Amino acid sequence: MPLTPKQRAEAVRRANDPAIFPGLSRITRLDGSVGGIHLTNHQRIMVEWFGKNPWTYTIKYRQAMSSIIHIADQLRHVSYTPGAMGMIVGDKEDTYKELIRRQSVMYENL
């Protein structure tokens, strides 16, 4: 059943909302299953911050589980902002390849 223009506009508005988009994304979890993102308190704070400050540089502790939120927000930007491009940088080749793989899984499962 095709969407009406009003429904389509609402869907795009919701998908472009930094607080809603991570819930629409599906990721590969630690156990290997694919499912929705269940935000931790730290991730919720980051999502709120990204919504208010689109140009954010984050210094964090290891295992903060913030990389998922960063790549979800980047995917949201490049998907819904005309002309936007994204770049993933890692300190090691394995790091950025894993982030690109995770973002690909998110994109494929939108």
C-alpha positions in Angstrom: 0.0 0.0 0.0 1.6 3.3 -1.1 2.1 6.1 1.4 0.2 9.3 1.0 2.3 12.5 0.7 1.4 13.4 4.3 2.5 9.9 5.5 5.7 10.1 3.5 6.5 13.5 5.0 5.9 12.2 8.5 8.1 9.2 7.9 11.0 11.3 6.6 10.5 13.7 9.5 10.7 10.9 12.0 13.7 9.2 10.3 15.6 12.5 10.3 15.0 13.0 14.0 18.3 12.1 15.9 16.4 10.7 18.8 14.2 8.4 16.6 16.6 7.2 13.9 18.7 4.8 16.1 15.5 3.0 16.9 14.8 2.5 13.2 18.3 1.1 12.6 19.1 -2.6 13.0 22.6 -3.7 14.0 24.6 -6.9 14.4 24.6 -7.5 18.2 27.5 -9.1 20.2 25.8 -12.5 20.0 25.7 -12.3 16.2 21.9 -11.7 15.9 20.6 -8.7 13.9 18.1 -6.4 15.8 17.3 -2.9 16.9 19.5 -0.7 19.0 18.7 -0.7 22.7 20.3 2.6 23.8 22.3 2.8 27.1 22.0 6.0 29.2 25.4 7.1 27.8 24.1 6.6 24.2 20.8 8.5 25.0 22.9 11.5 26.2 25.0 11.3 23.0 21.9 11.2 20.8 20.4 14.3 22.5 23.7 16.1 22.1 24.0 15.2 18.4 20.5 16.7 17.9 21.5 20.0 19.4 25.1 20.1 18.1 25.5 18.5 14.7 29.3 19.1 14.5 30.4 17.1 17.5 33.9 15.8 18.3 33.8 13.1 21.0 36.6 12.0 23.3 35.5 8.9 25.2 36.6 6.0 27.2 37.0 2.6 25.6 33.9 0.4 25.4 31.5 3.3 25.8 29.5 1.7 22.9 29.4 5.1 21.3 30.7 4.1 17.8 27.2 2.6 17.0 25.6 5.9 17.8 28.2 7.9 15.8 27.7 5.8 12.7 23.9 5.7 13.1 23.9 9.5 13.2 26.3 9.7 10.3 24.0 7.4 8.3 21.0 9.6 9.2 22.9 12.7 7.9 24.0 11.3 4.6 20.6 9.6 4.0 18.4 12.7 4.7 20.6 15.7 4.0 20.9 16.5 0.3 24.6 16.7 -0.8 25.9 15.4 2.6 28.8 13.0 2.6 30.3 11.0 5.5 33.8 9.8 6.4 34.8 7.0 8.8 38.2 7.2 10.3 39.8 4.6 12.6 43.1 4.4 14.4 43.7 1.0 12.8 42.6 -0.5 9.5 40.5 -3.2 11.3 38.7 -0.5 13.3 37.4 1.5 10.3 36.6 -1.7 8.4 34.4 -2.9 11.2 32.7 0.5 11.5 32.0 0.4 7.7 30.6 -3.1 8.0 28.3 -2.1 10.9 27.1 0.9 8.9 26.4 -1.3 5.9 24.3 -3.6 8.1 22.3 -0.6 9.3 21.8 0.7 5.8 20.7 -2.7 4.5 18.2 -3.2 7.3 16.6 0.3 7.3 
